[in-house]
Amino acid sequence: MSEAVRLTMAQALVAHLAALKIVHDDGRVEPYCAGVWAIFGHGNVAGLGEALAQHRDTLPTYRAHNEQGMAHAAIAFAKANFRQRIMAVTSSIGPGATNLLTAAALAHVNRLPVLLLPGDVFASRTPDPVLQQVEDFAAGDLSANDAFRPLVRWFDRITRPEQILSALPRAIQVMTDPATCGPVCLALPQDVQTMAFDCPASFLEPAPLRIRRPAPDARELAAANELLTSARRPLVVAGGGVLYSRAGATLAAWASTHGVPVAETQAGKGALAWDHPQNVGAIGVTGAPAANALAADADLVLAIGTRLQDFSTASHSLWPKAKLLSLNVQPMDAAKWRGQALVADARVVLAALRPGSWRADEAWTARAQQLASKWNARVTELTSAAPPKGELPYDAEVIGAVRDSAADSPAHDIVVCAAGTLPAELHKLWRTSAPGGYHMEYGYSCMGYEIAGALGVKMARPEAEVIAMVGDGSYLMLNSEIATSVMLGQKLIVVVLDNRGYGCIQRLQLASGSPRFNNLLDDCGPTPPAIDFAAHAASLGAGAVHVKDIAELKAAMKSARAATTTQVVVIDTTPWRTTDDGGAWWEVAIPEVSPREEVRSARRQYEGGKRGQQP
């Protein structure tokens, strides 16, 4: 009989996490869980909180100011570590737990791992209903935490302490499997957290983790090689799976060998250096003209590690002439859109996907490189221009000033963003030379992710200059982790682009034929607020300045880079100008009937777009 240690369930859980290591491909060994974000309440302070205090030296605990924000930080940490490491998040029951739901959905959509440990109501039910308990009139075993079930890859409620012996390893297995990777939730009733049991000593000394790299089925690989051999105008669409597989260098060599252009999704940007000869830039609705023009004429699209969401495929209208070959570790993703599936790890397959001496047509490769070169010159032009006289700057001009403010090279910069107009502009215009230099949450496009996410990125990459670019709307939704970054000594640069409202949706509203309504602050009430973002950020402990133009922005960025604490730079921007280059159709349904001619006109354009959509 193996030795056992008398521990509470919470103590066993924390001890297991503190001891768990991961072995990387290069042999490095690190703690798998880098820490636990915690906002304590009556549902977790006495149980899990006591256990975390015991292990504070080996498993750090970090306090935040908002449960959703700290979960965003944990998720961003995992993304910045290419899903190789995680953080855990614990909250009390009630609103603390439900504040995590948005973050759980974000992690689920983006296939990113995070261990959610919300407190739960008493398993004994003796004091029911306890403070913050949701009482259902038809289900006695339901709590607020059941709302996590559709938002996570694995859910379990621990009703006896010994259940942690199987539940926690199963949750970790889900997070470390490339095909199922995503958020997991272990709901922890507050009484069960404190219950003791005889914990096997082996549970406290878990075996090191390794991320598997599934090899392809021989028949699927042969079929893929055959399909590639028949292609003359192939195009690679690189998704986030290229980064998580650490397959960027392999893809770059493969694309060069076979003369295949590579386009990047939001999640895949950075798979190739921006100036690699085969990199034709961003693709899709937020894409660049080079990639989208090639997609229109491609006869084969090799989609690697992408969910093929509507922004990447232009709502299934972007490559009308192409066959689809999908390389993905997740079978459901590989089979989407009736593509030919190749289920395996991207790096493993690219090393084996060698269809003889096959190359793309020389004219196709040359055209791709010419289009890429032309677009790169255009990016320089757009991001170096001054605003027209008397007008506020727009995103491209701000991006150029931020990007070029590095003293030598922006190679160590990481830009973080999530929602609004900025994702479109950054997808086209930001330049990164390394995987991870572009950190965009665009699967869920969650306003409020930016600052909290930047904090998680900084904790993962302390050597980098982490720059959160955020609109005024997103800033107002969730800014409290500025104070957390100051408290933890994690320096961020936050650039706030204030266009006085939801400029992105305002333009979509007008393009849909509707009148100005409920988006810009001036259209939302009788007394539009005058918001001093710099003063607000300063009140949270950050250094802050409101600049009046691009010249002042450049100077402020140099000062921000030289600072050692979090800096916030605010600049007024226009909600009207955007980069017209590139882009593609996106399905936004327009009313069939309306008294407005503008809506009827937009409906006719919408129906025209639908005719180009692939079924």
C-alpha positions in Angstrom: 0.0 0.0 0.0 1.4 3.4 -1.0 2.1 6.1 1.6 -0.6 8.6 2.2 -0.7 12.2 3.6 -3.6 13.6 5.4 -4.6 16.7 3.5 -7.7 18.7 2.7 -9.0 18.6 -0.9 -7.8 22.1 -1.5 -4.3 21.4 -0.1 -4.0 18.3 -2.3 -5.1 20.3 -5.4 -2.6 23.1 -4.7 0.3 20.7 -3.9 -0.3 18.8 -7.1 -0.3 22.0 -9.2 2.8 23.3 -7.4 4.7 20.1 -8.1 3.6 19.7 -11.8 6.3 20.3 -14.4 6.4 20.4 -18.2 9.3 19.2 -20.4 9.6 21.3 -23.6 10.9 20.0 -26.9 14.3 21.5 -26.2 14.6 19.7 -22.9 13.9 22.7 -20.7 11.8 21.9 -17.6 9.5 24.5 -16.1 6.5 24.6 -13.7 3.4 23.9 -15.8 1.2 26.2 -13.7 2.9 29.6 -13.2 0.6 30.8 -10.5 -3.0 31.3 -9.4 -5.0 34.5 -9.8 -7.3 34.9 -6.8 -10.0 37.2 -5.6 -11.1 35.7 -2.3 -14.6 35.6 -0.9 -16.5 33.4 1.5 -16.6 30.6 -1.1 -12.8 30.1 -1.4 -10.8 32.1 1.2 -11.0 29.6 4.1 -10.4 26.5 2.0 -8.4 27.2 -1.2 -7.0 30.4 0.2 -5.4 28.6 3.2 -3.9 26.0 0.8 -2.5 28.7 -1.5 -0.9 30.5 1.5 1.0 27.4 2.4 2.5 27.1 -1.2 3.0 30.8 -1.9 6.7 30.3 -2.4 6.4 27.5 -5.1 3.0 28.5 -6.6 2.6 32.3 -6.5 -0.8 33.8 -5.8 -1.7 37.1 -7.6 -4.6 39.4 -6.6 -6.5 41.3 -9.3 -9.3 43.8 -9.2 -11.8 42.1 -11.5 -12.5 38.3 -12.0 -12.9 38.6 -15.7 -9.8 40.7 -16.0 -7.6 38.2 -14.0 -8.9 35.4 -16.2 -8.0 37.3 -19.3 -4.5 37.8 -17.9 -4.3 34.0 -17.3 -5.5 33.2 -20.8 -3.1 35.7 -22.4 -0.3 34.2 -20.4 -1.1 30.8 -21.9 -1.3 32.2 -25.4 2.0 34.0 -25.0 3.5 30.7 -24.0 2.0 29.0 -27.1 -0.3 26.9 -24.8 2.7 25.2 -23.1 2.0 26.7 -19.7 -1.0 27.8 -17.8 -2.3 29.9 -14.9 -5.2 29.0 -12.6 -8.0 31.3 -11.6 -10.1 31.1 -8.4 -13.1 33.1 -7.4 -15.8 33.0 -4.7 -19.3 31.7 -5.5 -22.0 34.0 -7.0 -20.9 37.1 -8.9 -17.2 36.2 -8.6 -17.8 33.0 -10.5 -20.2 34.4 -13.1 -17.7 37.2 -13.8 -15.5 34.4 -15.2 -18.0 33.3 -17.8 -17.0 35.8 -20.5 -13.4 34.8 -20.1 -14.3 31.1 -20.2 -16.1 31.7 -23.5 -13.1 33.6 -24.8 -10.7 30.8 -24.0 -13.1 28.2 -25.5 -13.4 30.0 -28.8 -9.7 30.6 -29.0 -8.7 27.1 -27.9 -6.6 28.4 -25.0 -6.0 26.6 -21.7 -7.0 28.1 -18.3 -7.9 26.3 -15.1 -11.0 27.8 -13.5 -11.6 27.1 -9.8 -14.7 28.9 -8.7 -16.1 28.3 -5.3 -19.5 26.5 -5.1 -22.3 26.1 -2.6 -22.1 23.6 0.2 -22.2 20.0 -0.9 -23.9 19.1 2.4 -26.7 21.5 1.6 -27.2 22.0 5.3 -27.1 25.8 5.3 -29.0 26.2 2.0 -29.6 28.8 0.6 -26.3 30.3 1.4 -25.3 33.9 0.5 -25.2 34.3 -3.3 -26.7 30.9 -4.0 -28.8 30.5 -7.1 -31.9 28.5 -6.3 -33.5 26.7 -9.2 -37.2 25.7 -8.8 -36.7 22.5 -10.9 -33.1 21.3 -10.1 -31.8 20.9 -6.6 -28.2 20.2 -7.7 -27.8 23.3 -9.9 -25.6 26.3 -9.0 -24.4 29.3 -10.8 -21.3 27.3 -11.8 -23.5 25.1 -14.1 -23.4 28.1 -16.5 -19.8 27.1 -17.2 -20.8 23.8 -18.8 -21.2 25.0 -22.4 -18.2 27.4 -22.1 -15.5 24.9 -21.1 -13.9 21.8 -22.6 -14.2 19.9 -19.3 -16.5 20.6 -16.2 -16.6 18.7 -12.9 -18.0 19.5 -9.5 -15.9 18.0 -6.7 -18.4 16.7 -4.1 -16.0 14.4 -2.2 -12.3 15.3 -1.5 -10.9 12.1 -3.0 -12.5 13.0 -6.4 -9.7 15.5 -6.9 -7.4 12.5 -7.5 -9.0 11.8 -10.9 -10.7 15.2 -11.7 -7.5 17.3 -11.7 -5.4 15.0 -13.9 -8.3 14.8 -16.3 -8.6 18.5 -16.5 -4.9 18.8 -17.1 -5.1 16.2 -19.8 -7.7 18.2 -21.6 -5.6 21.4 -21.4 -2.4 19.6 -22.7 -4.1 17.7 -25.6 -3.6 19.8 -28.7 -6.9 18.6 -30.1 -9.0 19.4 -27.0 -7.1 22.3 -25.5 -9.2 24.9 -23.9 -10.6 26.1 -20.6 -11.6 23.6 -17.9 -13.6 24.2 -14.7 -13.5 22.4 -11.4 -16.3 23.8 -9.2 -15.3 23.5 -5.6 -18.0 23.5 -2.9 -16.7 25.5 0.0 -17.2 22.7 2.5 -15.5 20.1 0.3 -12.5 22.3 -0.1 -11.8 22.0 3.7 -12.5 18.2 4.0 -9.5 16.0 4.7 -8.7 12.6 3.2 -5.7 10.3 2.9 -4.0 11.7 -0.2 -1.6 9.2 -1.9 1.9 10.5 -1.9 2.2 9.8 -5.6 -0.4 12.5 -6.3 1.9 15.0 -4.8 4.8 14.0 -7.1 3.1 14.0 -10.6 5.1 12.9 -13.6 6.3 15.7 -15.9 4.0 16.6 -18.8 4.9 16.6 -22.5 2.8 18.0 -25.3 2.1 15.3 -27.8 2.7 15.8 -31.6 0.3 13.5 -33.4 1.6 12.1 -36.6 -0.6 11.9 -39.8 -2.5 8.9 -41.0 -0.4 7.4 -43.9 -3.4 7.4 -46.2 -4.3 11.1 -45.4 -0.7 12.1 -46.0 -0.5 10.3 -49.3 -3.8 11.9 -50.4 -2.5 15.3 -49.4 0.7 14.9 -51.3 -1.3 13.9 -54.4 -3.6 16.9 -54.1 -0.6 19.2 -53.7 1.1 17.7 -56.7 -1.9 18.6 -58.9 -1.9 22.3 -57.7 -0.3 25.1 -59.8 -1.5 28.1 -57.8 -1.4 27.0 -54.1 -1.8 29.3 -51.1 -1.1 28.6 -47.5 -3.4 30.1 -44.9 -1.5 30.0 -41.6 -3.6 30.0 -38.4 -2.8 30.0 -34.8 -2.0 26.3 -34.9 1.2 27.1 -36.7 2.3 29.2 -33.7 1.2 26.7 -31.1 3.0 23.9 -32.9 6.1 26.1 -33.0 6.1 25.3 -36.8 7.0 28.8 -38.1 10.6 28.0 -39.1 9.4 24.7 -40.7 6.7 26.5 -42.6 9.1 29.2 -43.8 11.5 26.6 -45.2 8.7 24.6 -46.7 7.1 27.6 -48.4 10.5 28.7 -49.8 11.3 25.2 -51.1 8.0 24.9 -52.9 7.5 28.5 -53.9 4.1 28.7 -52.0 2.9 32.1 -50.8 1.7 32.2 -47.2 -1.2 34.4 -45.9 -1.9 34.8 -42.2 -5.1 34.9 -40.2 -5.4 37.0 -37.1 -4.3 34.1 -34.9 -1.6 33.1 -37.3 0.1 36.5 -37.8 3.7 36.2 -37.0 4.0 32.6 -38.3 6.5 34.1 -40.8 8.5 37.3 -40.4 6.7 40.1 -42.0 9.4 40.6 -44.6 9.8 36.9 -45.5 9.6 36.6 -49.3 6.7 34.2 -49.2 4.7 36.2 -46.7 1.8 37.9 -48.5 0.2 39.4 -45.4 -3.1 39.3 -43.7 -6.0 37.5 -45.3 -9.8 37.9 -45.1 -12.2 40.6 -44.1 -9.4 42.4 -42.2 -6.9 41.3 -44.8 -4.5 43.0 -47.2 -4.8 43.2 -51.0 -1.9 40.9 -51.8 -3.3 37.9 -49.8 -6.9 38.4 -50.9 -6.1 38.8 -54.5 -4.1 35.6 -54.5 -6.9 33.8 -52.6 -9.3 34.8 -55.4 -7.1 33.0 -58.0 -5.7 30.1 -56.0 -6.5 26.5 -57.2 -5.6 25.0 -53.8 -5.7 26.4 -50.3 -3.7 24.6 -47.6 -5.2 25.8 -44.3 -2.9 25.1 -41.4 -4.1 25.3 -37.9 -7.1 27.6 -38.5 -10.7 27.4 -37.4 -11.7 28.9 -40.8 -13.9 31.5 -39.2 -15.9 33.9 -41.3 -13.3 36.7 -41.0 -10.6 34.5 -42.5 -12.8 33.1 -45.3 -14.8 36.2 -46.0 -17.9 34.3 -45.0 -17.0 31.5 -47.4 -16.5 33.7 -50.4 -12.8 34.3 -50.6 -11.4 31.4 -52.6 -14.0 30.4 -55.2 -11.7 28.4 -57.5 -9.7 26.5 -54.9 -9.8 23.1 -53.4 -9.3 23.0 -49.7 -6.7 20.9 -47.8 -7.0 21.4 -44.0 -4.1 20.4 -41.8 -5.2 20.5 -38.1 -4.8 18.6 -34.9 -8.6 18.9 -34.3 -10.6 16.6 -36.6 -13.7 18.8 -36.6 -11.6 21.8 -37.8 -9.9 19.7 -40.4 -13.2 18.5 -41.9 -14.8 22.0 -42.1 -16.2 23.3 -45.3 -15.9 19.9 -47.0 -12.2 20.2 -47.2 -9.8 17.2 -47.5 -8.7 16.5 -43.9 -5.1 16.0 -42.7 -5.3 15.4 -39.0 -1.9 15.9 -37.3 0.6 18.3 -35.8 1.6 21.0 -38.2 5.4 20.8 -37.6 5.4 17.0 -38.0 3.4 17.1 -41.2 5.3 20.0 -42.8 8.5 18.0 -42.4 6.8 15.0 -44.2 4.8 16.9 -46.8 7.3 16.6 -49.6 5.6 15.8 -52.9 8.8 15.1 -54.9 10.2 18.0 -56.8 6.9 19.7 -57.0 6.8 23.5 -56.9 4.1 26.1 -57.6 4.2 27.7 -61.0 7.1 30.1 -61.2 4.7 32.9 -62.5 2.5 32.3 -59.4 5.4 32.6 -57.0 6.7 35.7 -58.8 3.3 37.3 -58.7 2.9 36.6 -55.0 6.3 38.2 -54.2 5.5 41.2 -56.4 2.2 41.8 -54.7 3.8 41.4 -51.3 6.5 43.8 -52.1 4.0 46.4 -53.4 1.9 46.0 -50.2 4.8 46.4 -47.9 5.7 49.6 -49.6 2.1 50.7 -49.2 2.2 49.9 -45.5 5.2 52.1 -45.1 3.3 54.9 -46.9 0.1 54.5 -44.8 1.9 54.4 -41.4 4.3 57.2 -42.2 1.8 59.7 -43.5 0.6 62.8 -41.5 -3.1 63.4 -41.0 -4.7 65.8 -43.5 -4.5 69.4 -42.2 -7.1 70.2 -39.6 -8.1 66.5 -39.1 -7.5 64.1 -36.3 -5.2 61.1 -36.9 -6.5 57.7 -37.6 -5.3 54.3 -36.5 -2.7 53.7 -39.2 -0.9 56.9 -38.3 -0.9 56.0 -34.7 0.3 52.4 -35.4 3.2 53.7 -37.4 4.2 56.1 -34.6 4.0 53.4 -32.0 5.8 50.8 -34.1 8.6 53.0 -35.1 9.2 54.5 -31.7 11.6 51.8 -30.7 15.2 53.1 -30.4 16.7 50.4 -32.6 14.2 47.8 -33.7 10.6 46.8 -32.7 11.6 43.1 -32.8 11.0 42.8 -29.0 7.7 44.6 -29.0 4.5 42.6 -28.4 1.3 44.4 -29.4 -1.9 43.3 -27.7 -5.4 44.1 -28.9 -8.9 42.6 -29.2 -11.8 44.6 -30.5 -13.0 47.5 -32.6 -11.3 49.0 -35.6 -7.8 48.3 -34.3 -7.8 44.6 -35.1 -8.4 45.3 -38.8 -5.7 48.0 -38.9 -3.2 46.0 -36.9 -3.8 42.8 -38.9 -2.8 44.7 -42.1 -0.3 47.2 -40.8 1.6 45.9 -37.7 5.0 44.4 -38.5 6.4 41.5 -36.4 9.4 39.4 -37.1 8.8 36.7 -34.5 5.9 34.4 -33.4 4.1 36.0 -30.5 5.0 39.6 -31.5 1.3 40.1 -32.5 -1.1 39.1 -29.8 -4.7 39.5 -31.0 -7.8 38.1 -29.3 -10.1 38.0 -32.3 -11.9 34.7 -31.9 -14.2 36.2 -29.4 -13.3 39.9 -30.1 -13.8 40.7 -26.5 -13.8 44.4 -25.5 -11.9 44.7 -22.3 -9.3 42.0 -23.0 -6.6 44.4 -24.0 -5.2 45.7 -20.8 -5.7 42.6 -18.7 -4.4 40.5 -21.6 -1.3 42.7 -21.8 -0.6 42.0 -18.1 -0.7 38.3 -18.7 1.6 38.6 -21.8 4.1 40.7 -19.7 4.2 38.0 -17.0 4.9 35.5 -19.7 7.5 37.6 -21.6 9.1 40.0 -19.0 11.9 40.8 -21.4 9.5 42.3 -24.0 8.0 45.7 -24.3 4.3 44.9 -24.1 2.0 47.5 -25.8 -1.7 47.4 -25.4 -3.5 49.3 -28.1 -7.1 50.0 -27.0 -10.0 52.1 -28.0 -11.8 54.3 -25.6 -14.8 52.0 -25.5 -12.7 49.0 -24.6 -10.8 51.0 -22.0 -14.0 52.0 -20.3 -15.2 48.4 -20.2 -12.2 47.0 -18.3 -9.3 49.1 -17.1 -8.8 48.0 -13.5 -5.8 45.8 -14.2 -3.8 48.9 -14.8 -3.7 49.1 -11.0 -2.8 45.4 -10.8 0.1 46.0 -13.2 1.4 48.8 -11.0 0.9 46.7 -7.8 2.8 43.7 -9.3 5.6 45.8 -10.9 4.7 44.6 -14.4 5.3 47.5 -16.7 2.9 48.0 -19.6 2.5 50.7 -22.2 -1.2 51.3 -22.9 -2.0 53.5 -25.9 -5.6 54.7 -25.8 -7.1 55.8 -29.1 -10.1 58.0 -28.2 -12.6 58.4 -31.0 -15.4 59.3 -28.7 -17.4 56.1 -28.9 -17.8 52.9 -30.8 -16.5 54.1 -34.1 -16.2 50.7 -35.7 -19.8 49.8 -35.2 -20.8 53.3 -36.1 -19.3 52.8 -39.6 -20.9 49.4 -39.9 -24.3 50.9 -38.9 -24.0 53.6 -41.6 -22.9 51.0 -44.2 -26.0 49.0 -43.3 -28.2 51.9 -44.2 -29.2 52.9 -40.7 -28.9 56.4 -39.3 -26.4 57.5 -36.7 -27.7 56.0 -33.5 -26.4 54.9 -30.0 -22.7 54.5 -30.9 -20.7 57.7 -30.7 -21.1 59.4 -27.4 -22.5 62.5 -29.0 -25.5 60.4 -30.2 -26.2 58.7 -27.0 -27.7 61.2 -24.6 -28.3 64.9 -23.8 -25.0 65.3 -22.0 -22.1 63.5 -23.6 -19.4 63.0 -21.0 -16.0 64.6 -21.1 -13.7 61.8 -20.1 -10.1 62.5 -19.1 -8.5 59.1 -19.7 -5.0 60.3 -18.7 -6.3 61.6 -15.3 -8.1 58.3 -14.8 -5.1 56.2 -15.5 -3.0 58.4 -13.3 -5.4 57.8 -10.5 -4.8 54.1 -10.8 -1.0 54.6 -10.3 0.2 54.8 -13.9 2.2 57.5 -15.5 -0.1 59.1 -18.0 -0.2 61.8 -20.7 -2.7 63.0 -23.2 -0.9 64.0 -26.4 -2.3 66.4 -29.0 -0.9 65.0 -32.2 1.4 62.4 -33.8 4.6 64.3 -33.1 3.7 64.4 -29.4 2.8 60.7 -29.5 6.2 59.8 -30.8 7.9 61.8 -28.0 5.6 60.2 -25.4 6.3 56.7 -26.7 10.0 57.3 -26.3 9.4 58.4 -22.7 7.1 55.5 -22.1 9.7 53.0 -23.3 12.3 54.6 -21.0 10.0 54.3 -17.9 10.0 51.4 -15.5 6.4 51.5 -14.5 3.1 51.3 -16.4 2.6 54.2 -18.8 -0.7 55.3 -20.5 -0.6 57.5 -23.6 -3.9 58.9 -24.8 -4.5 60.4 -28.3 -7.7 61.7 -29.9 -8.5 60.0 -33.2 -11.1 60.2 -35.8 -14.0 57.6 -36.0 -14.4 58.2 -39.8 -11.2 57.4 -41.6 -9.9 53.8 -42.0 -7.5 52.0 -44.3 -9.5 51.2 -47.5 -6.8 48.9 -49.0 -7.7 45.2 -48.9 -10.6 43.8 -47.1 -13.3 41.4 -48.3 -17.0 40.8 -48.1 -18.4 39.9 -44.7 -21.9 38.6 -44.2 -23.9 41.1 -42.1 -27.6 40.5 -42.6 -29.5 43.6 -43.8 -33.3 43.9 -43.2 -35.4 42.7 -46.2 -38.0 45.5 -45.6 -37.3 49.1 -44.5 -38.8 52.5 -45.1 -35.2 53.8 -45.6 -33.9 53.8 -49.1 -30.4 53.5 -47.6 -31.3 50.2 -46.0 -32.9 48.9 -49.2 -29.8 49.8 -51.2 -27.6 48.0 -48.6 -29.9 45.0 -48.9 -29.3 44.9 -52.7 -25.6 44.9 -52.1 -25.9 42.2 -49.4 -27.9 40.0 -51.8 -25.1 40.5 -54.4 -22.5 39.4 -51.9 -24.6 36.3 -51.1 -24.4 35.2 -54.7 -20.6 35.0 -54.4 -20.8 32.9 -51.3 -19.8 29.2 -51.5 -22.4 26.9 -50.0 
